[in-house]
Protein backbone atom coordinates (compact mmCIF):
# COMPACT_ATOMS: atom_id res chain seq x y z
CA UNK A 1 0.00 0.00 0.00
CA UNK A 2 2.83 2.36 0.88
CA UNK A 3 4.39 1.66 -2.50
CA UNK A 4 1.30 3.19 -4.12
CA UNK A 5 0.71 6.06 -1.68
CA UNK A 6 4.28 7.35 -1.34
CA UNK A 7 4.80 8.09 -5.08
CA UNK A 8 1.51 9.97 -5.13
CA UNK A 9 2.43 12.09 -2.11
CA UNK A 10 5.99 12.69 -3.31
CA UNK A 11 4.86 13.83 -6.75
CA UNK A 12 5.46 17.54 -7.51
CA UNK A 13 4.36 19.73 -10.40
CA UNK A 14 7.44 21.84 -11.05
CA UNK A 15 6.04 24.69 -13.16
CA UNK A 16 5.70 28.45 -12.83
CA UNK A 17 3.75 29.83 -9.87
CA UNK A 18 1.14 31.38 -12.17
CA UNK A 19 0.27 28.01 -13.69
CA UNK A 20 0.16 26.46 -10.23
CA UNK A 21 -2.42 29.08 -9.25
CA UNK A 22 -4.54 28.19 -12.28
CA UNK A 23 -4.39 24.49 -11.46
CA UNK A 24 -5.56 25.14 -7.90
CA UNK A 25 -8.37 27.39 -9.19
CA UNK A 26 -9.46 24.60 -11.53
CA UNK A 27 -9.52 22.12 -8.65
CA UNK A 28 -11.63 24.50 -6.53
CA UNK A 29 -14.07 25.05 -9.40
CA UNK A 30 -14.31 21.28 -9.89
CA UNK A 31 -15.15 20.87 -6.20
CA UNK A 32 -17.86 23.52 -6.42
CA UNK A 33 -19.23 21.93 -9.60
CA UNK A 34 -19.52 18.56 -7.87
CA UNK A 35 -21.58 20.16 -5.10
CA UNK A 36 -23.90 21.72 -7.69
CA UNK A 37 -24.09 18.61 -9.88
CA UNK A 38 -27.56 17.43 -8.66
CA UNK A 39 -29.08 20.84 -9.36
CA UNK A 40 -27.60 20.90 -12.85
CA UNK A 41 -28.78 17.37 -13.64
CA UNK A 42 -32.30 18.18 -12.42
CA UNK A 43 -32.71 20.71 -15.23
CA UNK A 44 -31.53 18.36 -18.00
CA UNK A 45 -33.85 16.28 -20.16
CA UNK A 46 -31.54 13.27 -20.37
CA UNK A 47 -32.98 10.08 -18.76
CA UNK A 48 -29.59 9.36 -17.14
CA UNK A 49 -29.53 12.83 -15.55
CA UNK A 50 -33.06 12.48 -14.23
CA UNK A 51 -32.32 9.02 -12.82
CA UNK A 52 -29.14 10.33 -11.16
CA UNK A 53 -31.14 13.20 -9.64
CA UNK A 54 -33.72 10.81 -8.19
CA UNK A 55 -30.98 8.65 -6.64
CA UNK A 56 -29.29 11.69 -5.10
CA UNK A 57 -32.60 13.00 -3.71
CA UNK A 58 -33.27 9.68 -1.99
CA UNK A 59 -29.73 9.54 -0.54
CA UNK A 60 -28.87 13.20 -0.34
CA UNK A 61 -26.93 13.11 2.93
CA UNK A 62 -24.70 10.24 1.79
CA UNK A 63 -24.01 11.97 -1.53
CA UNK A 64 -22.84 15.23 0.05
CA UNK A 65 -20.71 13.41 2.64
CA UNK A 66 -18.96 11.49 -0.15
CA UNK A 67 -18.55 14.64 -2.25
CA UNK A 68 -17.13 16.54 0.74
CA UNK A 69 -14.58 13.78 1.42
CA UNK A 70 -13.66 13.60 -2.26
CA UNK A 71 -13.26 17.39 -2.53
CA UNK A 72 -11.15 17.53 0.63
CA UNK A 73 -8.89 14.76 -0.71
CA UNK A 74 -8.68 16.43 -4.13
CA UNK A 75 -7.74 19.87 -2.78
CA UNK A 76 -5.22 18.33 -0.34
CA UNK A 77 -3.51 16.33 -3.08
CA UNK A 78 -3.39 19.29 -5.45
CA UNK A 79 -1.81 21.51 -2.78
CA UNK A 80 0.66 18.69 -2.01
CA UNK A 81 1.64 18.48 -5.67
CA UNK A 82 2.08 22.26 -5.98
CA UNK A 83 5.38 23.36 -4.37
CA UNK A 84 4.34 27.01 -4.05
CA UNK A 85 1.16 26.27 -2.09
CA UNK A 86 0.47 25.14 1.46
CA UNK A 87 -2.76 24.58 3.36
CA UNK A 88 -2.10 27.71 5.44
CA UNK A 89 -1.60 29.86 2.33
CA UNK A 90 -4.74 28.43 0.78
CA UNK A 91 -6.96 29.33 3.73
CA UNK A 92 -5.38 32.80 4.02
CA UNK A 93 -6.13 33.51 0.37
CA UNK A 94 -9.60 32.02 0.77
CA UNK A 95 -10.33 34.27 3.77
CA UNK A 96 -9.04 37.40 2.02
CA UNK A 97 -11.05 36.59 -1.12
CA UNK A 98 -14.16 36.01 0.97
CA UNK A 99 -13.67 39.36 2.70
CA UNK A 100 -13.17 41.11 -0.66
CA UNK A 101 -16.25 39.39 -2.05
CA UNK A 102 -18.32 40.34 0.99
CA UNK A 103 -17.36 44.02 0.76
CA UNK A 104 -17.94 44.26 -2.99
CA UNK A 105 -21.12 42.20 -2.97
CA UNK A 106 -22.67 44.54 -0.39
CA UNK A 107 -21.54 47.56 -2.41
CA UNK A 108 -22.91 46.03 -5.61
CA UNK A 109 -26.18 45.09 -3.89
CA UNK A 110 -26.51 48.67 -2.61
CA UNK A 111 -25.95 50.07 -6.11
CA UNK A 112 -28.41 47.58 -7.62
CA UNK A 113 -30.97 48.54 -4.96
CA UNK A 114 -30.58 52.22 -5.83
CA UNK A 115 -31.01 51.46 -9.53
CA UNK A 116 -34.03 49.29 -8.78
CA UNK A 117 -35.65 52.01 -6.66
CA UNK A 118 -34.97 54.58 -9.38
CA UNK A 119 -36.45 52.23 -12.00
CA UNK A 120 -39.57 51.60 -9.89
CA UNK A 121 -39.98 55.31 -9.18
CA UNK A 122 -39.67 56.07 -12.90
CA UNK A 123 -42.02 53.23 -13.83
CA UNK A 124 -44.73 54.30 -11.37
CA UNK A 125 -44.05 58.04 -11.58
CA UNK A 126 -47.62 58.81 -12.67
CA UNK A 127 -49.10 57.09 -9.62
CA UNK A 128 -46.55 58.75 -7.33
CA UNK A 129 -47.43 62.17 -8.76
CA UNK A 130 -51.12 61.36 -8.32
CA UNK A 131 -50.60 60.51 -4.64
CA UNK A 132 -48.64 63.73 -4.17
CA UNK A 133 -51.38 65.68 -5.92
CA UNK A 134 -49.09 66.58 -8.84
CA UNK A 135 -50.16 65.24 -12.23
CA UNK A 136 -48.98 65.64 -15.81
CA UNK A 137 -45.87 67.60 -14.88
CA UNK A 138 -43.11 67.26 -17.51
CA UNK A 139 -39.74 67.82 -15.87
CA UNK A 140 -37.94 67.98 -19.23
CA UNK A 141 -39.41 70.68 -21.42
CA UNK A 142 -38.13 69.13 -24.64
CA UNK A 143 -38.09 65.84 -26.50
CA UNK A 144 -35.57 64.09 -28.73
CA UNK A 145 -37.47 65.30 -31.78
CA UNK A 146 -36.93 68.89 -30.59
CA UNK A 147 -33.18 68.29 -30.51
CA UNK A 148 -33.24 66.89 -34.05
CA UNK A 149 -35.13 69.96 -35.31
CA UNK A 150 -32.83 72.38 -33.45
CA UNK A 151 -35.69 73.33 -31.10
CA UNK A 152 -37.75 74.82 -33.88
CA UNK A 153 -41.33 75.73 -32.95
CA UNK A 154 -42.68 75.82 -36.49
CA UNK A 155 -44.64 72.61 -35.93
CA UNK A 156 -46.60 74.24 -33.10
CA UNK A 157 -49.67 76.37 -33.53
CA UNK A 158 -51.76 78.09 -30.86
CA UNK A 159 -55.22 76.88 -30.00
CA UNK A 160 -57.80 78.24 -27.63
CA UNK A 161 -59.60 75.86 -25.28
CA UNK A 162 -62.77 77.32 -23.82
CA UNK A 163 -64.68 75.60 -21.04
CA UNK A 164 -68.30 76.62 -20.70
CA UNK A 165 -69.63 74.38 -17.94
CA UNK A 166 -69.57 70.97 -16.30
CA UNK A 167 -72.72 68.99 -15.54
CA UNK A 168 -73.64 66.11 -13.26
CA UNK A 169 -70.22 65.45 -11.74
CA UNK A 170 -70.11 63.21 -8.70
CA UNK A 171 -70.04 64.82 -5.23
CA UNK A 172 -66.62 64.88 -3.65
CA UNK A 173 -68.08 64.89 -0.15
CA UNK A 174 -71.63 64.03 0.87
CA UNK A 175 -71.47 66.57 3.70
CA UNK A 176 -70.41 69.60 1.63
CA UNK A 177 -70.84 71.03 -1.86
CA UNK A 178 -68.12 70.78 -4.47
CA UNK A 179 -65.56 73.52 -4.96
CA UNK A 180 -64.98 72.92 -8.66
CA UNK A 181 -62.18 73.99 -10.95
CA UNK A 182 -60.65 72.61 -14.15
CA UNK A 183 -57.04 71.75 -14.89
CA UNK A 184 -55.86 71.66 -18.52
CA UNK A 185 -52.67 70.00 -19.77
CA UNK A 186 -51.33 69.36 -23.27
CA UNK A 187 -47.87 68.03 -24.07
CA UNK A 188 -45.10 70.27 -22.78
CA UNK A 189 -47.38 73.21 -22.04
CA UNK A 190 -47.50 74.40 -18.48
CA UNK A 191 -50.53 73.18 -16.56
CA UNK A 192 -53.35 75.73 -16.73
CA UNK A 193 -56.07 76.01 -14.11
CA UNK A 194 -59.33 77.86 -13.92
CA UNK A 195 -60.41 79.65 -10.78
CA UNK A 196 -62.15 77.71 -8.03
CA UNK A 197 -65.96 78.00 -7.98
CA UNK A 198 -67.00 77.51 -4.37
CA UNK A 199 -70.08 75.61 -3.21
CA UNK A 200 -71.44 74.89 -6.69
CA UNK A 201 -72.46 71.26 -6.21
CA UNK A 202 -72.51 68.91 -9.19
CA UNK A 203 -72.81 71.52 -11.97
CA UNK A 204 -70.95 74.73 -12.57
CA UNK A 205 -70.53 77.43 -15.23
CA UNK A 206 -66.74 77.70 -15.67
CA UNK A 207 -66.73 80.18 -18.60
CA UNK A 208 -62.96 80.48 -18.95
CA UNK A 209 -60.50 80.22 -21.83
CA UNK A 210 -56.87 79.08 -21.99
CA UNK A 211 -54.42 79.16 -24.89
CA UNK A 212 -52.01 76.31 -25.58
CA UNK A 213 -49.41 75.34 -28.15
CA UNK A 214 -50.65 72.38 -30.20
CA UNK A 215 -48.65 69.97 -32.37
CA UNK A 216 -51.21 68.40 -34.67
CA UNK A 217 -48.68 65.82 -35.92
CA UNK A 218 -47.80 64.41 -32.50
CA UNK A 219 -50.09 61.46 -31.85
CA UNK A 220 -48.71 60.85 -28.35
CA UNK A 221 -49.79 64.10 -26.71
CA UNK A 222 -53.21 64.14 -25.07
CA UNK A 223 -55.30 67.17 -24.30
CA UNK A 224 -56.36 66.38 -20.75
CA UNK A 225 -58.96 68.29 -18.76
CA UNK A 226 -59.39 67.28 -15.12
CA UNK A 227 -62.42 68.40 -13.15
CA UNK A 228 -61.33 68.67 -9.54
CA UNK A 229 -62.78 69.47 -6.15
CA UNK A 230 -60.68 71.66 -3.89
CA UNK A 231 -60.82 70.46 -0.30
CA UNK A 232 -59.46 71.90 2.91
CA UNK A 233 -56.46 69.60 2.52
CA UNK A 234 -55.53 68.55 -0.99
CA UNK A 235 -57.74 68.07 -4.03
CA UNK A 236 -59.93 65.30 -5.41
CA UNK A 237 -60.30 64.43 -9.08
CA UNK A 238 -63.98 64.04 -9.98
CA UNK A 239 -63.63 63.32 -13.68
CA UNK A 240 -61.33 63.60 -16.67
CA UNK A 241 -61.51 64.20 -20.39
CA UNK A 242 -58.61 62.95 -22.53
CA UNK A 243 -58.56 63.80 -26.22
CA UNK A 244 -56.14 62.51 -28.83
CA UNK A 245 -54.76 64.67 -31.60
CA UNK A 246 -57.43 63.64 -34.11
CA UNK A 247 -60.21 64.20 -31.59
CA UNK A 248 -58.89 67.69 -30.85
CA UNK A 249 -58.97 68.51 -34.57
CA UNK A 250 -62.47 67.06 -34.90
CA UNK A 251 -63.79 69.24 -32.09
CA UNK A 252 -61.93 72.21 -33.51
CA UNK A 253 -63.60 71.79 -36.89
CA UNK A 254 -67.01 71.03 -35.38
CA UNK A 255 -67.24 74.34 -33.53
CA UNK A 256 -67.88 76.50 -36.55
CA UNK A 257 -69.60 79.43 -34.92
CA UNK A 258 -68.01 82.60 -36.27
CA UNK A 259 -68.26 84.39 -32.95
CA UNK A 260 -68.14 82.52 -29.69
CA UNK A 261 -71.14 82.70 -27.43
CA UNK A 262 -71.57 80.81 -24.20
CA UNK A 263 -74.27 78.52 -25.56
CA UNK A 264 -74.76 75.07 -27.04
CA UNK A 265 -74.24 76.26 -30.62
CA UNK A 266 -70.63 77.21 -29.94
CA UNK A 267 -69.61 74.31 -27.69
CA UNK A 268 -69.25 70.55 -27.90
CA UNK A 269 -70.54 68.31 -25.11
CA UNK A 270 -68.07 65.60 -24.00
CA UNK A 271 -68.57 62.82 -21.49
CA UNK A 272 -66.18 62.75 -18.54
CA UNK A 273 -64.27 59.59 -17.72
CA UNK A 274 -63.54 58.13 -14.29
CA UNK A 275 -66.51 59.59 -12.49
CA UNK A 276 -69.29 60.46 -14.90
CA UNK A 277 -70.78 63.78 -15.82
CA UNK A 278 -70.10 65.93 -18.85
CA UNK A 279 -68.15 69.01 -19.86
CA UNK A 280 -68.85 71.56 -22.58
CA UNK A 281 -65.71 72.71 -24.42
CA UNK A 282 -64.78 74.65 -27.51
CA UNK A 283 -61.45 74.41 -29.34
CA UNK A 284 -60.53 77.02 -31.91
CA UNK A 285 -57.41 78.13 -33.72
CA UNK A 286 -55.92 81.37 -32.45
CA UNK A 287 -55.36 84.28 -34.78
CA UNK A 288 -52.08 85.62 -33.42
CA UNK A 289 -52.63 88.93 -35.17
CA UNK A 290 -55.65 89.89 -33.11
CA UNK A 291 -55.11 92.18 -30.17
CA UNK A 292 -54.78 91.14 -26.57
CA UNK A 293 -58.00 93.05 -25.81
CA UNK A 294 -59.89 90.96 -28.37
CA UNK A 295 -58.55 87.79 -26.78
CA UNK A 296 -59.63 88.87 -23.31
CA UNK A 297 -63.08 89.98 -24.39
CA UNK A 298 -63.82 87.06 -26.75
Secondary structure, 3 states (H helix, E strand, C coil): CHHHHHHHHHCCECCCHHHHHHHHHHHHHHHHHHHHHHHHHHCCCCHHHHHHHHHHHHCHHHHHHHHHHHHHHHHHHHHHHECCCCHHHHHHHHHHHHHHHHHHHHHHHHHHHHHHHHHHHHHCHHHHHHHHCCCCCCCCCCCHHHHHCCCCCCCCEEEEEEEEEEECCCCCECCECCCEEEEEEECCCCCEECCCECCCCCCEEEEEEEEEEECCCCCCCCEEEEEEEECCCCEEEEEEEEECHHHHHHHHHHCCCCCCCCCCCCCEEEECECCCCEEEEEEEECCCCCCHHHHHHC
